[in-house]
Amino acid sequence: MNILEKHYGNICALIVNIDRATLKEADEFKNIASAKVESGINNFLVDLSACEFIDSTFLGSIVNILKKVSRNGGKLKLTGLQPNVYSMFELTRMLSVFETFTDFNDAINSF
C-alpha cells in the first residue's frame, strides 16, 4: 500500500509514500480518503514529502476529497511539497486553494 494513514484525534494524516503519484495512486488515494469521509472523518492532512512528482489525475483526486470535506465543514491541508510538486500546485493555481505547510507538526497543530 502506497498511502499510509495515521490518526491524530479527529485528523487523518494520509502519507503518500511514493516518489511518483500518478493514476494508480490517485485511485488508491481517492478510495481511502472517500471511505474515511463516509465514516465521518472530515479533517485531513496529506503529506507529500516522499513525492517528487504528482500528475494531474492525482491532483484531481486531492481536489475531489477537498470538495467532499468542505461540504461537511472539514478541512484538507497539505505538507511536504517538494519543488516539482510545489510547481504543479503553483502552475494550476491550487496554492490559493490549499493551506500548505513545510512542517508536519505545524500542519497538525493548525487544525
Backbone hydrogen bonds in HBPLUS format (Angstrom, degrees):
<---DONOR---> <-ACCEPTOR-->    atom                        ^
c    i                          cat <-CA-CA->   ^        H-A-AA   ^      H-
h    n   atom  resd res      DA  || num        DHA   H-A  angle D-A-AA Bond
n    s   type  num  typ     dist DA aas  dist angle  dist       angle   num
A0017-ASN N   A0002-ASN O   2.76 MM  15  5.18 156.6  1.81 172.5 173.9     1
A0004-LEU N   A0015-ILE O   2.88 MM  11  4.95 166.0  1.90 146.3 145.5     2
A0015-ILE N   A0004-LEU O   2.71 MM  11  4.95 164.3  1.74 149.6 154.1     3
A0006-LYS N   A0013-ALA O   2.93 MM   7  5.13 151.9  2.01 142.7 151.5     4
A0013-ALA N   A0006-LYS O   2.73 MM   7  5.13 166.0  1.75 169.2 168.7     5
A0008-TYR N   A0011-ILE O   2.88 MM   3  5.09 166.2  1.89 152.5 157.1     6
A0011-ILE N   A0008-TYR O   3.07 MM   3  5.09 154.5  2.14 114.7 122.0     7
A0012-CYS N   A0043-ASN O   2.89 MM  31  6.27 167.6  1.90 157.0 158.3     8
A0045-LEU N   A0012-CYS O   3.04 MM  33  6.30 155.0  2.10 137.1 140.4     9
A0014-LEU N   A0045-LEU O   2.77 MM  31  6.14 154.3  1.84 155.6 164.5    10
A0047-ASP N   A0014-LEU O   2.86 MM  33  6.11 160.6  1.90 147.7 154.3    11
A0016-VAL N   A0047-ASP O   3.01 MM  31  6.08 162.4  2.04 159.0 163.5    12
A0052-GLU N   A0019-ASP O   2.76 MM  33  5.07 156.2  1.82 125.6 132.6    13
A0053-PHE N   A0019-ASP O   3.10 MM  34  6.43 135.4  2.31 153.3 164.7    14
A0021-ALA N   A0053-PHE O   2.89 MM  32  6.22 168.8  1.91 154.6 154.7    15
A0055-ASP N   A0021-ALA O   3.01 MM  34  6.49 150.2  2.10 169.9 172.0    16
A0026-ALA N   A0022-THR O   2.79 MM   4  5.93 145.6  1.91 155.0 166.4    17
A0027-ASP N   A0023-LEU O   3.12 MM   4  6.44 156.1  2.18 155.5 158.7    18
A0028-GLU N   A0024-LYS O   3.23 MM   4  6.54 161.4  2.27 144.3 149.5    19
A0029-PHE N   A0025-GLU O   2.78 MM   4  5.93 165.0  1.80 151.4 155.7    20
A0030-LYS N   A0026-ALA O   2.91 MM   4  6.06 168.3  1.93 149.1 152.7    21
A0031-ASN N   A0027-ASP O   2.93 MM   4  6.05 161.2  1.96 150.4 155.5    22
A0032-ILE N   A0028-GLU O   3.00 MM   4  6.16 167.7  2.02 154.0 157.1    23
A0033-ALA N   A0029-PHE O   2.91 MM   4  6.03 174.6  1.91 160.3 161.7    24
A0034-SER N   A0030-LYS O   2.86 MM   4  5.75 156.8  1.91 142.5 149.9    25
A0035-ALA N   A0031-ASN O   3.09 MM   4  6.14 157.6  2.14 141.9 147.5    26
A0036-LYS N   A0032-ILE O   3.11 MM   4  6.40 150.9  2.20 145.7 153.8    27
A0037-VAL N   A0033-ALA O   2.92 MM   4  6.22 156.2  1.98 150.7 157.1    28
A0038-GLU N   A0034-SER O   2.91 MM   4  6.15 161.8  1.94 151.1 156.0    29
A0039-SER N   A0035-ALA O   3.05 MM   4  6.24 132.6  2.28 135.0 147.3    30
A0039-SER N   A0036-LYS O   3.10 MM   3  5.02 128.3  2.38  92.0 106.1    31
A0041-ILE N   A0036-LYS O   2.99 MM   5  5.45 159.4  2.03 151.5 144.7    32
A0040-GLY N   A0037-VAL O   2.96 MM   3  5.17 159.2  2.00 108.1 114.2    33
A0075-LYS N   A0042-ASN O   2.99 MM  33  6.49 121.7  2.34 135.8 152.1    34
A0044-PHE N   A0075-LYS O   2.83 MM  31  6.26 161.2  1.86 154.8 161.1    35
A0077-LYS N   A0044-PHE O   2.89 MM  33  6.31 159.1  1.94 151.2 155.8    36
A0046-VAL N   A0077-LYS O   2.83 MM  31  6.25 165.9  1.85 161.6 163.4    37
A0079-THR N   A0046-VAL O   2.99 MM  33  6.29 149.7  2.08 157.1 153.8    38
A0048-LEU N   A0079-THR O   2.88 MM  31  6.16 169.1  1.89 167.0 163.3    39
A0051-CYS N   A0048-LEU O   2.99 MM   3  5.29 148.2  2.10 110.4 120.4    40
A0059-LEU N   A0055-ASP O   3.06 MM   4  6.37 164.3  2.08 153.5 158.4    41
A0060-GLY N   A0056-SER O   2.84 MM   4  5.95 152.1  1.92 139.9 147.7    42
A0061-SER N   A0057-THR O   3.05 MM   4  6.35 143.0  2.19 141.0 150.5    43
A0061-SER N   A0058-PHE O   3.09 MM   3  5.05 121.4  2.45  94.1 108.7    44
A0062-ILE N   A0058-PHE O   3.10 MM   4  6.47 153.0  2.18 150.3 157.0    45
A0063-VAL N   A0059-LEU O   3.01 MM   4  6.33 160.6  2.04 152.0 157.3    46
A0064-ASN N   A0060-GLY O   2.87 MM   4  6.06 154.2  1.93 144.3 151.8    47
A0065-ILE N   A0061-SER O   3.09 MM   4  6.35 157.9  2.14 147.2 151.3    48
A0066-LEU N   A0062-ILE O   2.94 MM   4  6.20 155.0  2.01 148.2 156.0    49
A0067-LYS N   A0063-VAL O   2.97 MM   4  6.28 155.9  2.03 153.1 158.2    50
A0068-LYS N   A0064-ASN O   3.19 MM   4  6.50 155.6  2.25 143.1 149.4    51
A0069-VAL N   A0065-ILE O   2.95 MM   4  6.22 170.2  1.96 161.3 162.1    52
A0070-SER N   A0066-LEU O   2.90 MM   4  5.94 154.9  1.97 148.2 155.8    53
A0071-ARG N   A0067-LYS O   3.13 MM   4  6.28 154.1  2.20 145.2 150.5    54
A0072-ASN N   A0069-VAL O   3.06 MM   3  5.08 131.2  2.31  95.7 109.1    55
A0074-GLY N   A0069-VAL O   2.66 MM   5  4.73 156.1  1.71 152.8 144.0    56
A0073-GLY N   A0070-SER O   3.06 MM   3  5.00 164.6  2.08 107.1 109.8    57
A0078-LEU N   A0099-GLU O   2.99 MM  21  6.33 168.1  2.00 159.9 163.7    58
A0101-PHE N   A0078-LEU O   2.86 MM  23  6.24 136.3  2.06 140.4 154.2    59
A0080-GLY N   A0101-PHE O   3.18 MM  21  6.76 140.5  2.35 151.4 162.4    60
A0085-VAL N   A0082-GLN O   3.03 MM   3  5.28 115.6  2.46 107.6 123.6    61
A0086-TYR N   A0082-GLN O   2.74 MM   4  5.87 164.8  1.76 167.8 173.1    62
A0087-SER N   A0083-PRO O   2.95 MM   4  6.14 155.0  2.01 144.5 151.1    63
A0088-MET N   A0084-ASN O   3.10 MM   4  6.38 147.4  2.21 137.8 145.8    64
A0089-PHE N   A0085-VAL O   3.08 MM   4  6.46 158.9  2.12 153.7 158.2    65
A0090-GLU N   A0086-TYR O   2.83 MM   4  6.08 149.7  1.92 148.0 157.9    66
A0091-LEU N   A0087-SER O   2.75 MM   4  5.92 167.6  1.77 155.5 158.0    67
A0092-THR N   A0088-MET O   3.12 MM   4  6.18 151.3  2.20 142.6 149.8    68
A0094-MET N   A0089-PHE O   2.80 MM   5  4.87 134.3  2.00 151.5 157.7    69
A0093-ARG N   A0090-GLU O   3.09 MM   3  4.97 156.5  2.15 101.8 108.5    70
A0097-VAL N   A0094-MET O   2.96 MM   3  4.94 146.7  2.07  99.5 110.1    71
A0098-PHE N   A0094-MET O   3.04 MM   4  6.28 155.5  2.10 159.4 163.7    72
A0107-ALA N   A0103-ASP O   3.06 MM   4  6.33 153.6  2.13 149.1 156.7    73
A0108-ILE N   A0104-PHE O   2.98 MM   4  6.36 159.4  2.03 154.7 159.7    74
A0109-ASN N   A0105-ASN O   2.92 MM   4  6.10 167.4  1.94 152.5 156.1    75
A0110-SER N   A0106-ASP O   3.03 MM   4  6.13 121.5  2.39 136.0 150.0    76
A0110-SER N   A0107-ALA O   3.12 MM   3  5.14 142.3  2.27  97.7 108.8    77
A0111-PHE N   A0108-ILE O   3.31 MM   3  5.98 166.9  2.33 117.1 120.7    78
